[in-house]
């Protein structure tokens, strides 16, 4: 049986208005009475209606999370899923719900962002998308006009002046630089870079970091040393199987893989050629997904600050939702961290 405000009022011996005010934390009701009614509602199994609450507080207690369309692909989803878990953990502690969506409905083509805002289902948006204006050129204007609080995270919002929006993202240039510099410091001079197809800014930045580390250490850049593939295990494996002659001919000893999954594929491919890691080749990955600990040798990699991104982003969004005034947008570039494990070794 559904418990109603009327049921609680009858048991508590107060009016329905007092129950409603208590559940909405109204200062018009004494604190002791509010707490007594809340405890009673909880005991009776009363489920607070978010739509009813929104009528009196203009808040739904729900945050929208916008992910890129490729989120569902295995090679991409592992990192995104880990980031999403960090965000959900933070929101749950704040007793907030979340709705995860792509920018557009894959069946109707309609904007999910517009639908969430127009239906008043959310209090704010967390946008984890490399370029939502590619999906809908007018969407940013719509979000601004609606006055919906929003924060960009993980991806650098290259489609707008970053100083005009709240954005918390990873310094992928620094990550690419540190991965390559680690191999150089170990004595490697011939280092290949395995990056992604497409024009994603985060992978361009990682590659630019690779190039910069070579330049800073007086190593000539060879564009033939940059391989492109998909971001999964199979692609890393294939790149090794198809290019082993090139790798041996050019005395390659170090490999920077811009995803951990590609790095795992690289290691599996090298093993089939009878190569030892790190004795024959040192390998550095990127992301620090949990899965790398299931493979031997354990992968040296670049850790992305998932927990820090989630905490800073959610805190900022809550400030915007609660109307905290600020004269300046929050713009934070977070550093990655080199995690040294078993897949890299100093050249003897």
C-alpha positions, 0 to 999 in steps of 0.5 A, a space after each residue: 500500500 502506498 503511504 501518503 502525506 495524509 497517512 503520516 499526518 494522521 499518525 503524527 497528529 498534525 496537519 497535512 501542511 505541517 507534514 509537507 513543510 517538514 519533508 521540505 525542511 521548511 523553517 516554519 516548522 520547529 526542528 524537533 517536529 520536522 525530525 519527528 515527522 521525517 523519522 515517521 515517514 521513513 519508518 512508514 516507507 513513505 517515498 518522497 515524490 520528486 515532482 511534488 518537491 520540484 513544485 515547492 523547491 524548483 529542485 528535482 535532486 537529479 543531475 544529467 550526465 551527457 556521454 559521447 555516443 561511443 561510450 558503449 564501445 568496449 575499448 572506450 567504455 572502460 575508462 568512461 565507466 570508471 569515471 562514471 562510477 566516481 561521479 555516481 559515488 559522489 552524487 550518492 553521498 549527496 543524495 542526488 540521482 543521475 540520468 545518463 544520456 547521449 546528446 541525441 536519441 539514437 532512434 528519433 534523432 531528437 536532442 536528449 539535452 533539450 528534452 531533459 531541460 524542457 521536461 524539468 527532469 534535472 537541476 544541472 548537467 555534467 557534460 563528458 563529451 569532446 564536442 557536443 556542437 558537432 552533434 548540435 550546433 545550437 545546443 550551447 545557445 539553448 543551454 545558456 538561454 535555459 540558464 541550466 547549470 552545467 560543467 564540462 569535464 574530462 574533455 577540453 571544450 575546444 569548440 568554445 573559449 574555455 574561459 567562458 565556461 566551467 571546465 575541469 579536464 585532464 592535461 593530456 599533453 603532459 601525460 604524453 610527455 611524461 610517458 615518453 620522457 620515462 622511456 627516454 630516461 631509461 635510455 630508449 631513443 627509438 620510441 614508437 607511439 601508438 595513437 588513435 584514428 580520428 581527430 580527437 583532441 585528447 589523442 592529439 595532445 598526447 601525441 604532441 606531448 610525445 613529440 615535445 619530449 623527443 625534441 626536448 631530449 634532442 631526438 629527431 621526430 620520425 613520423 613513421 614511428 607514429 602508428 594509428 589504430 583503434 583503441 582496443 586490444 585487437 588493434 594493438 595486437 594487429 599493429 605489432 603483427 603487421 609491423 614487426 619487421 619495421 620495428 626490428 629494422 629500426 631498432 625500436 626498444 620503447 613503445 608508448 601506447 595511448 590507451 592501456 587496451 592497445 598496450 595489452 594488445 601490443 604485449 600479447 603480439 610481442 609475446 607471440 614473436 617470442 619477445 620478452 617485456 621489458 627485456 626486449 621492449 619497454 611499454 608505457 600505456 595510458 589511462 590506468 584502468 583496473 584491467 591492466 593488473 590482470 596481465 603480466 607483466 603489470 603495465 607501466 602507465 599514465 594514471 588519469 585523475 578520475 576521482 579528482 575530476 569527479 569531486 571537483 566537477 560535482 562540487 562546482 556543479 552543486 555550487 552553480 545549482 545552489 546559486 553560489 555567485 562567482 565572478 570567474 569561471 572555474 577552469 582547471 587542468 589536472 595533471 596525470 601521474 606516471 605509475 611505474 610497474 613491470 613493463 619498463 626497464 632501463 637499457 643496460 
